[in-house]
């Protein structure tokens, strides 16, 4: 059984439902399996670094 782990920002439950459904369908099609697990890890922007900067700082700069 494949296990897919998603690392990303917080999302509402409807977004997560669609993400899990669509990813599951693709994995089933490619691997030809029935059981697929999807785990979503939600990360706060201050806990993610991109190119040496906190994502929270990058987002704040874009909004400013």
N, CA, C and O atoms as a Maestro MAE file, in Angstrom:
{
 s_m_m2io_version
 :::
 2.0.0
}

f_m_ct {
 s_m_title
 :::
 protein
 m_atom[256] {
  # First column is atom index #
  i_m_mmod_type
  r_m_x_coord
  r_m_y_coord
  r_m_z_coord
  i_m_residue_number
  s_m_chain_name
  s_m_pdb_residue_name
  s_m_pdb_atom_name
  i_m_atomic_number
  :::
  1 25 0.840 -1.175 0.000 1 A "UNK " " N  " 7
  2 3 0.000 0.000 0.000 1 A "UNK " " CA " 6
  3 2 0.886 1.238 0.000 1 A "UNK " " C  " 6
  4 15 1.662 1.426 0.937 1 A "UNK " " O  " 8
  5 25 0.797 2.086 -1.016 2 A "UNK " " N  " 7
  6 3 1.563 3.321 -1.039 2 A "UNK " " CA " 6
  7 2 1.061 4.295 0.022 2 A "UNK " " C  " 6
  8 15 -0.139 4.381 0.284 2 A "UNK " " O  " 8
  9 25 1.988 5.020 0.623 3 A "UNK " " N  " 7
  10 3 1.658 6.094 1.554 3 A "UNK " " CA " 6
  11 2 2.244 7.378 0.994 3 A "UNK " " C  " 6
  12 15 3.447 7.474 0.754 3 A "UNK " " O  " 8
  13 25 1.387 8.355 0.792 4 A "UNK " " N  " 7
  14 3 1.785 9.646 0.256 4 A "UNK " " CA " 6
  15 2 1.738 10.648 1.399 4 A "UNK " " C  " 6
  16 15 0.728 10.752 2.095 4 A "UNK " " O  " 8
  17 25 2.822 11.385 1.594 5 A "UNK " " N  " 7
  18 3 2.879 12.395 2.650 5 A "UNK " " CA " 6
  19 2 2.966 13.766 1.990 5 A "UNK " " C  " 6
  20 15 3.851 14.024 1.175 5 A "UNK " " O  " 8
  21 25 2.038 14.631 2.352 6 A "UNK " " N  " 7
  22 3 1.968 15.988 1.818 6 A "UNK " " CA " 6
  23 2 2.424 16.946 2.907 6 A "UNK " " C  " 6
  24 15 1.885 16.925 4.013 6 A "UNK " " O  " 8
  25 25 3.397 17.773 2.613 7 A "UNK " " N  " 7
  26 3 3.839 18.838 3.507 7 A "UNK " " CA " 6
  27 2 3.379 20.140 2.880 7 A "UNK " " C  " 6
  28 15 3.767 20.455 1.755 7 A "UNK " " O  " 8
  29 25 2.552 20.907 3.593 8 A "UNK " " N  " 7
  30 3 2.075 22.147 2.995 8 A "UNK " " CA " 6
  31 2 1.433 23.063 4.005 8 A "UNK " " C  " 6
  32 15 1.465 22.807 5.209 8 A "UNK " " O  " 8
  33 25 0.845 24.139 3.503 9 A "UNK " " N  " 7
  34 3 0.211 25.118 4.385 9 A "UNK " " CA " 6
  35 2 -1.121 24.605 4.915 9 A "UNK " " C  " 6
  36 15 -1.659 23.607 4.438 9 A "UNK " " O  " 8
  37 25 -1.634 25.306 5.903 10 A "UNK " " N  " 7
  38 3 -2.958 24.969 6.422 10 A "UNK " " CA " 6
  39 2 -3.985 25.104 5.308 10 A "UNK " " C  " 6
  40 15 -3.877 25.977 4.446 10 A "UNK " " O  " 8
  41 25 -4.976 24.231 5.338 11 A "UNK " " N  " 7
  42 3 -6.031 24.253 4.326 11 A "UNK " " CA " 6
  43 2 -7.350 23.882 4.988 11 A "UNK " " C  " 6
  44 15 -7.372 23.214 6.022 11 A "UNK " " O  " 8
  45 25 -8.445 24.322 4.384 12 A "UNK " " N  " 7
  46 3 -9.747 23.951 4.934 12 A "UNK " " CA " 6
  47 2 -10.060 22.500 4.577 12 A "UNK " " C  " 6
  48 15 -9.409 21.900 3.722 12 A "UNK " " O  " 8
  49 25 -11.056 21.960 5.240 13 A "UNK " " N  " 7
  50 3 -11.359 20.528 5.098 13 A "UNK " " CA " 6
  51 2 -11.791 20.175 3.678 13 A "UNK " " C  " 6
  52 15 -11.478 19.082 3.208 13 A "UNK " " O  " 8
  53 25 -12.493 21.052 2.986 14 A "UNK " " N  " 7
  54 3 -12.910 20.761 1.620 14 A "UNK " " CA " 6
  55 2 -11.692 20.668 0.682 14 A "UNK " " C  " 6
  56 15 -11.656 19.814 -0.204 14 A "UNK " " O  " 8
  57 25 -10.723 21.524 0.875 15 A "UNK " " N  " 7
  58 3 -9.496 21.470 0.082 15 A "UNK " " CA " 6
  59 2 -8.775 20.151 0.339 15 A "UNK " " C  " 6
  60 15 -8.291 19.513 -0.596 15 A "UNK " " O  " 8
  61 25 -8.703 19.744 1.599 16 A "UNK " " N  " 7
  62 3 -8.039 18.483 1.938 16 A "UNK " " CA " 6
  63 2 -8.771 17.294 1.332 16 A "UNK " " C  " 6
  64 15 -8.135 16.356 0.850 16 A "UNK " " O  " 8
  65 25 -10.095 17.322 1.350 17 A "UNK " " N  " 7
  66 3 -10.873 16.224 0.746 17 A "UNK " " CA " 6
  67 2 -10.549 16.080 -0.737 17 A "UNK " " C  " 6
  68 15 -10.321 14.976 -1.232 17 A "UNK " " O  " 8
  69 25 -10.534 17.207 -1.434 18 A "UNK " " N  " 7
  70 3 -10.246 17.164 -2.867 18 A "UNK " " CA " 6
  71 2 -8.815 16.701 -3.123 18 A "UNK " " C  " 6
  72 15 -8.574 15.899 -4.025 18 A "UNK " " O  " 8
  73 25 -7.875 17.196 -2.342 19 A "UNK " " N  " 7
  74 3 -6.475 16.801 -2.492 19 A "UNK " " CA " 6
  75 2 -6.308 15.301 -2.300 19 A "UNK " " C  " 6
  76 15 -5.666 14.635 -3.112 19 A "UNK " " O  " 8
  77 25 -6.885 14.770 -1.229 20 A "UNK " " N  " 7
  78 3 -6.784 13.334 -0.938 20 A "UNK " " CA " 6
  79 2 -7.449 12.511 -2.049 20 A "UNK " " C  " 6
  80 15 -6.898 11.502 -2.489 20 A "UNK " " O  " 8
  81 25 -8.606 12.935 -2.489 21 A "UNK " " N  " 7
  82 3 -9.326 12.206 -3.543 21 A "UNK " " CA " 6
  83 2 -8.521 12.170 -4.841 21 A "UNK " " C  " 6
  84 15 -8.364 11.112 -5.450 21 A "UNK " " O  " 8
  85 25 -8.013 13.325 -5.259 22 A "UNK " " N  " 7
  86 3 -7.316 13.399 -6.539 22 A "UNK " " CA " 6
  87 2 -5.981 12.666 -6.508 22 A "UNK " " C  " 6
  88 15 -5.628 11.965 -7.456 22 A "UNK " " O  " 8
  89 25 -5.247 12.829 -5.424 23 A "UNK " " N  " 7
  90 3 -3.960 12.125 -5.311 23 A "UNK " " CA " 6
  91 2 -4.190 10.619 -5.263 23 A "UNK " " C  " 6
  92 15 -3.466 9.861 -5.908 23 A "UNK " " O  " 8
  93 25 -5.184 10.186 -4.510 24 A "UNK " " N  " 7
  94 3 -5.499 8.756 -4.427 24 A "UNK " " CA " 6
  95 2 -5.820 8.200 -5.810 24 A "UNK " " C  " 6
  96 15 -5.337 7.127 -6.172 24 A "UNK " " O  " 8
  97 25 -6.624 8.913 -6.578 25 A "UNK " " N  " 7
  98 3 -6.981 8.438 -7.917 25 A "UNK " " CA " 6
  99 2 -5.763 8.285 -8.821 25 A "UNK " " C  " 6
  100 15 -5.651 7.300 -9.550 25 A "UNK " " O  " 8
  101 25 -4.861 9.244 -8.776 26 A "UNK " " N  " 7
  102 3 -3.655 9.163 -9.609 26 A "UNK " " CA " 6
  103 2 -2.778 7.987 -9.181 26 A "UNK " " C  " 6
  104 15 -2.293 7.239 -10.029 26 A "UNK " " O  " 8
  105 25 -2.573 7.820 -7.888 27 A "UNK " " N  " 7
  106 3 -1.729 6.726 -7.397 27 A "UNK " " CA " 6
  107 2 -2.350 5.381 -7.753 27 A "UNK " " C  " 6
  108 15 -1.641 4.465 -8.170 27 A "UNK " " O  " 8
  109 25 -3.662 5.251 -7.594 28 A "UNK " " N  " 7
  110 3 -4.326 3.998 -7.972 28 A "UNK " " CA " 6
  111 2 -4.134 3.695 -9.450 28 A "UNK " " C  " 6
  112 15 -3.861 2.554 -9.825 28 A "UNK " " O  " 8
  113 25 -4.276 4.715 -10.287 29 A "UNK " " N  " 7
  114 3 -4.140 4.523 -11.727 29 A "UNK " " CA " 6
  115 2 -2.722 4.091 -12.098 29 A "UNK " " C  " 6
  116 15 -2.544 3.187 -12.915 29 A "UNK " " O  " 8
  117 25 -1.732 4.719 -11.513 30 A "UNK " " N  " 7
  118 3 -0.348 4.441 -11.880 30 A "UNK " " CA " 6
  119 2 0.160 3.140 -11.269 30 A "UNK " " C  " 6
  120 15 0.790 2.338 -11.958 30 A "UNK " " O  " 8
  121 25 -0.108 2.923 -9.986 31 A "UNK " " N  " 7
  122 3 0.394 1.725 -9.303 31 A "UNK " " CA " 6
  123 2 -0.500 0.501 -9.483 31 A "UNK " " C  " 6
  124 15 -0.081 -0.621 -9.198 31 A "UNK " " O  " 8
  125 25 -1.722 0.711 -9.953 32 A "UNK " " N  " 7
  126 3 -2.682 -0.393 -10.119 32 A "UNK " " CA " 6
  127 2 -2.962 -1.086 -8.779 32 A "UNK " " C  " 6
  128 15 -2.980 -2.314 -8.693 32 A "UNK " " O  " 8
  129 25 -3.182 -0.271 -7.732 33 A "UNK " " N  " 7
  130 3 -3.500 -0.779 -6.398 33 A "UNK " " CA " 6
  131 2 -4.812 -0.155 -5.944 33 A "UNK " " C  " 6
  132 15 -5.280 0.833 -6.508 33 A "UNK " " O  " 8
  133 25 -5.391 -0.756 -4.913 34 A "UNK " " N  " 7
  134 3 -6.649 -0.235 -4.395 34 A "UNK " " CA " 6
  135 2 -6.433 0.637 -3.157 34 A "UNK " " C  " 6
  136 15 -7.027 1.709 -3.040 34 A "UNK " " O  " 8
  137 25 -5.594 0.182 -2.246 35 A "UNK " " N  " 7
  138 3 -5.403 0.893 -0.978 35 A "UNK " " CA " 6
  139 2 -4.284 1.913 -1.088 35 A "UNK " " C  " 6
  140 15 -3.159 1.584 -1.462 35 A "UNK " " O  " 8
  141 25 -4.607 3.152 -0.758 36 A "UNK " " N  " 7
  142 3 -3.637 4.254 -0.774 36 A "UNK " " CA " 6
  143 2 -3.861 5.081 0.485 36 A "UNK " " C  " 6
  144 15 -4.996 5.428 0.813 36 A "UNK " " O  " 8
  145 25 -2.785 5.395 1.185 37 A "UNK " " N  " 7
  146 3 -2.867 6.273 2.359 37 A "UNK " " CA " 6
  147 2 -2.279 7.628 2.007 37 A "UNK " " C  " 6
  148 15 -1.243 7.720 1.348 37 A "UNK " " O  " 8
  149 25 -2.951 8.673 2.451 38 A "UNK " " N  " 7
  150 3 -2.459 10.036 2.264 38 A "UNK " " CA " 6
  151 2 -2.416 10.696 3.634 38 A "UNK " " C  " 6
  152 15 -3.416 10.712 4.351 38 A "UNK " " O  " 8
  153 25 -1.263 11.238 3.997 39 A "UNK " " N  " 7
  154 3 -1.085 11.930 5.269 39 A "UNK " " CA " 6
  155 2 -0.757 13.386 4.955 39 A "UNK " " C  " 6
  156 15 0.152 13.672 4.175 39 A "UNK " " O  " 8
  157 25 -1.499 14.297 5.562 40 A "UNK " " N  " 7
  158 3 -1.282 15.721 5.338 40 A "UNK " " CA " 6
  159 2 -0.661 16.322 6.590 40 A "UNK " " C  " 6
  160 15 -1.241 16.264 7.674 40 A "UNK " " O  " 8
  161 25 0.527 16.899 6.429 41 A "UNK " " N  " 7
  162 3 1.192 17.628 7.512 41 A "UNK " " CA " 6
  163 2 1.048 19.113 7.197 41 A "UNK " " C  " 6
  164 15 1.563 19.596 6.189 41 A "UNK " " O  " 8
  165 25 0.357 19.820 8.055 42 A "UNK " " N  " 7
  166 3 0.197 21.255 7.854 42 A "UNK " " CA " 6
  167 2 1.319 21.993 8.590 42 A "UNK " " C  " 6
  168 15 1.603 21.714 9.754 42 A "UNK " " O  " 8
  169 25 1.933 22.916 7.906 43 A "UNK " " N  " 7
  170 3 3.061 23.646 8.458 43 A "UNK " " CA " 6
  171 2 2.770 25.142 8.502 43 A "UNK " " C  " 6
  172 15 2.279 25.717 7.530 43 A "UNK " " O  " 8
  173 25 3.074 25.761 9.630 44 A "UNK " " N  " 7
  174 3 2.951 27.210 9.755 44 A "UNK " " CA " 6
  175 2 4.089 27.858 8.965 44 A "UNK " " C  " 6
  176 15 5.194 27.316 8.937 44 A "UNK " " O  " 8
  177 25 3.849 28.995 8.328 45 A "UNK " " N  " 7
  178 3 4.882 29.648 7.538 45 A "UNK " " CA " 6
  179 2 6.157 29.976 8.318 45 A "UNK " " C  " 6
  180 15 7.237 30.040 7.732 45 A "UNK " " O  " 8
  181 25 6.043 30.184 9.627 46 A "UNK " " N  " 7
  182 3 7.243 30.479 10.414 46 A "UNK " " CA " 6
  183 2 8.065 29.225 10.699 46 A "UNK " " C  " 6
  184 15 9.151 29.314 11.272 46 A "UNK " " O  " 8
  185 25 7.556 28.058 10.301 47 A "UNK " " N  " 7
  186 3 8.278 26.803 10.479 47 A "UNK " " CA " 6
  187 2 8.857 26.261 9.173 47 A "UNK " " C  " 6
  188 15 9.337 25.128 9.124 47 A "UNK " " O  " 8
  189 25 8.811 27.077 8.112 48 A "UNK " " N  " 7
  190 3 9.303 26.646 6.803 48 A "UNK " " CA " 6
  191 2 10.319 27.664 6.291 48 A "UNK " " C  " 6
  192 15 10.060 28.867 6.296 48 A "UNK " " O  " 8
  193 25 11.467 27.176 5.854 49 A "UNK " " N  " 7
  194 3 12.473 28.043 5.266 49 A "UNK " " CA " 6
  195 2 12.605 27.789 3.779 49 A "UNK " " C  " 6
  196 15 12.572 26.640 3.338 49 A "UNK " " O  " 8
  197 25 12.754 28.851 3.004 50 A "UNK " " N  " 7
  198 3 12.938 28.768 1.556 50 A "UNK " " CA " 6
  199 2 14.112 29.666 1.190 50 A "UNK " " C  " 6
  200 15 14.089 30.868 1.453 50 A "UNK " " O  " 8
  201 25 15.126 29.082 0.590 51 A "UNK " " N  " 7
  202 3 16.295 29.840 0.149 51 A "UNK " " CA " 6
  203 2 16.879 30.704 1.259 51 A "UNK " " C  " 6
  204 15 17.263 31.848 1.018 51 A "UNK " " O  " 8
  205 25 16.948 30.168 2.470 52 A "UNK " " N  " 7
  206 3 17.589 30.863 3.577 52 A "UNK " " CA " 6
  207 2 16.719 31.855 4.315 52 A "UNK " " C  " 6
  208 15 17.210 32.570 5.189 52 A "UNK " " O  " 8
  209 25 15.433 31.920 3.986 53 A "UNK " " N  " 7
  210 3 14.513 32.832 4.658 53 A "UNK " " CA " 6
  211 2 13.298 32.072 5.160 53 A "UNK " " C  " 6
  212 15 12.905 31.051 4.597 53 A "UNK " " O  " 8
  213 25 12.711 32.594 6.234 54 A "UNK " " N  " 7
  214 3 11.455 32.007 6.694 54 A "UNK " " CA " 6
  215 2 10.349 32.351 5.697 54 A "UNK " " C  " 6
  216 15 10.281 33.471 5.191 54 A "UNK " " O  " 8
  217 25 9.505 31.394 5.431 55 A "UNK " " N  " 7
  218 3 8.389 31.617 4.524 55 A "UNK " " CA " 6
  219 2 7.493 32.739 5.039 55 A "UNK " " C  " 6
  220 15 6.948 33.503 4.241 55 A "UNK " " O  " 8
  221 25 7.331 32.852 6.350 56 A "UNK " " N  " 7
  222 3 6.522 33.923 6.931 56 A "UNK " " CA " 6
  223 2 7.057 35.295 6.528 56 A "UNK " " C  " 6
  224 15 6.277 36.205 6.248 56 A "UNK " " O  " 8
  225 25 8.383 35.452 6.496 57 A "UNK " " N  " 7
  226 3 8.984 36.726 6.102 57 A "UNK " " CA " 6
  227 2 8.777 37.001 4.618 57 A "UNK " " C  " 6
  228 15 8.532 38.142 4.227 57 A "UNK " " O  " 8
  229 25 8.872 35.982 3.806 58 A "UNK " " N  " 7
  230 3 8.653 36.133 2.363 58 A "UNK " " CA " 6
  231 2 7.220 36.563 2.097 58 A "UNK " " C  " 6
  232 15 6.985 37.470 1.298 58 A "UNK " " O  " 8
  233 25 6.267 35.929 2.750 59 A "UNK " " N  " 7
  234 3 4.849 36.264 2.580 59 A "UNK " " CA " 6
  235 2 4.580 37.686 3.031 59 A "UNK " " C  " 6
  236 15 3.878 38.434 2.350 59 A "UNK " " O  " 8
  237 25 5.138 38.069 4.186 60 A "UNK " " N  " 7
  238 3 4.942 39.422 4.709 60 A "UNK " " CA " 6
  239 2 5.489 40.473 3.750 60 A "UNK " " C  " 6
  240 15 4.869 41.515 3.538 60 A "UNK " " O  " 8
  241 25 6.640 40.195 3.180 61 A "UNK " " N  " 7
  242 3 7.258 41.149 2.228 61 A "UNK " " CA " 6
  243 2 6.378 41.303 0.977 61 A "UNK " " C  " 6
  244 15 6.238 42.407 0.450 61 A "UNK " " O  " 8
  245 25 5.795 40.213 0.510 62 A "UNK " " N  " 7
  246 3 4.938 40.282 -0.686 62 A "UNK " " CA " 6
  247 2 3.663 41.073 -0.413 62 A "UNK " " C  " 6
  248 15 3.158 41.771 -1.292 62 A "UNK " " O  " 8
  249 25 3.148 40.960 0.806 63 A "UNK " " N  " 7
  250 3 1.920 41.682 1.175 63 A "UNK " " CA " 6
  251 2 2.191 43.163 1.380 63 A "UNK " " C  " 6
  252 15 1.311 43.999 1.178 63 A "UNK " " O  " 8
  253 25 3.442 43.486 1.792 64 A "UNK " " N  " 7
  254 3 3.805 44.854 2.156 64 A "UNK " " CA " 6
  255 2 3.953 45.721 0.976 64 A "UNK " " C  " 6
  256 15 4.257 46.905 1.114 64 A "UNK " " O  " 8
  :::
 }
 m_bond[255] {
  # First column is bond index #
  i_m_from
  i_m_to
  i_m_order
  :::
  1 1 2 1
  2 2 3 1
  3 3 4 2
  4 3 5 1
  5 5 6 1
  6 6 7 1
  7 7 8 2
  8 7 9 1
  9 9 10 1
  10 10 11 1
  11 11 12 2
  12 11 13 1
  13 13 14 1
  14 14 15 1
  15 15 16 2
  16 15 17 1
  17 17 18 1
  18 18 19 1
  19 19 20 2
  20 19 21 1
  21 21 22 1
  22 22 23 1
  23 23 24 2
  24 23 25 1
  25 25 26 1
  26 26 27 1
  27 27 28 2
  28 27 29 1
  29 29 30 1
  30 30 31 1
  31 31 32 2
  32 31 33 1
  33 33 34 1
  34 34 35 1
  35 35 36 2
  36 35 37 1
  37 37 38 1
  38 38 39 1
  39 39 40 2
  40 39 41 1
  41 41 42 1
  42 42 43 1
  43 43 44 2
  44 43 45 1
  45 45 46 1
  46 46 47 1
  47 47 48 2
  48 47 49 1
  49 49 50 1
  50 50 51 1
  51 51 52 2
  52 51 53 1
  53 53 54 1
  54 54 55 1
  55 55 56 2
  56 55 57 1
  57 57 58 1
  58 58 59 1
  59 59 60 2
  60 59 61 1
  61 61 62 1
  62 62 63 1
  63 63 64 2
  64 63 65 1
  65 65 66 1
  66 66 67 1
  67 67 68 2
  68 67 69 1
  69 69 70 1
  70 70 71 1
  71 71 72 2
  72 71 73 1
  73 73 74 1
  74 74 75 1
  75 75 76 2
  76 75 77 1
  77 77 78 1
  78 78 79 1
  79 79 80 2
  80 79 81 1
  81 81 82 1
  82 82 83 1
  83 83 84 2
  84 83 85 1
  85 85 86 1
  86 86 87 1
  87 87 88 2
  88 87 89 1
  89 89 90 1
  90 90 91 1
  91 91 92 2
  92 91 93 1
  93 93 94 1
  94 94 95 1
  95 95 96 2
  96 95 97 1
  97 97 98 1
  98 98 99 1
  99 99 100 2
  100 99 101 1
  101 101 102 1
  102 102 103 1
  103 103 104 2
  104 103 105 1
  105 105 106 1
  106 106 107 1
  107 107 108 2
  108 107 109 1
  109 109 110 1
  110 110 111 1
  111 111 112 2
  112 111 113 1
  113 113 114 1
  114 114 115 1
  115 115 116 2
  116 115 117 1
  117 117 118 1
  118 118 119 1
  119 119 120 2
  120 119 121 1
  121 121 122 1
  122 122 123 1
  123 123 124 2
  124 123 125 1
  125 125 126 1
  126 126 127 1
  127 127 128 2
  128 127 129 1
  129 129 130 1
  130 130 131 1
  131 131 132 2
  132 131 133 1
  133 133 134 1
  134 134 135 1
  135 135 136 2
  136 135 137 1
  137 137 138 1
  138 138 139 1
  139 139 140 2
  140 139 141 1
  141 141 142 1
  142 142 143 1
  143 143 144 2
  144 143 145 1
  145 145 146 1
  146 146 147 1
  147 147 148 2
  148 147 149 1
  149 149 150 1
  150 150 151 1
  151 151 152 2
  152 151 153 1
  153 153 154 1
  154 154 155 1
  155 155 156 2
  156 155 157 1
  157 157 158 1
  158 158 159 1
  159 159 160 2
  160 159 161 1
  161 161 162 1
  162 162 163 1
  163 163 164 2
  164 163 165 1
  165 165 166 1
  166 166 167 1
  167 167 168 2
  168 167 169 1
  169 169 170 1
  170 170 171 1
  171 171 172 2
  172 171 173 1
  173 173 174 1
  174 174 175 1
  175 175 176 2
  176 175 177 1
  177 177 178 1
  178 178 179 1
  179 179 180 2
  180 179 181 1
  181 181 182 1
  182 182 183 1
  183 183 184 2
  184 183 185 1
  185 185 186 1
  186 186 187 1
  187 187 188 2
  188 187 189 1
  189 189 190 1
  190 190 191 1
  191 191 192 2
  192 191 193 1
  193 193 194 1
  194 194 195 1
  195 195 196 2
  196 195 197 1
  197 197 198 1
  198 198 199 1
  199 199 200 2
  200 199 201 1
  201 201 202 1
  202 202 203 1
  203 203 204 2
  204 203 205 1
  205 205 206 1
  206 206 207 1
  207 207 208 2
  208 207 209 1
  209 209 210 1
  210 210 211 1
  211 211 212 2
  212 211 213 1
  213 213 214 1
  214 214 215 1
  215 215 216 2
  216 215 217 1
  217 217 218 1
  218 218 219 1
  219 219 220 2
  220 219 221 1
  221 221 222 1
  222 222 223 1
  223 223 224 2
  224 223 225 1
  225 225 226 1
  226 226 227 1
  227 227 228 2
  228 227 229 1
  229 229 230 1
  230 230 231 1
  231 231 232 2
  232 231 233 1
  233 233 234 1
  234 234 235 1
  235 235 236 2
  236 235 237 1
  237 237 238 1
  238 238 239 1
  239 239 240 2
  240 239 241 1
  241 241 242 1
  242 242 243 1
  243 243 244 2
  244 243 245 1
  245 245 246 1
  246 246 247 1
  247 247 248 2
  248 247 249 1
  249 249 250 1
  250 250 251 1
  251 251 252 2
  252 251 253 1
  253 253 254 1
  254 254 255 1
  255 255 256 2
  :::
 }
}
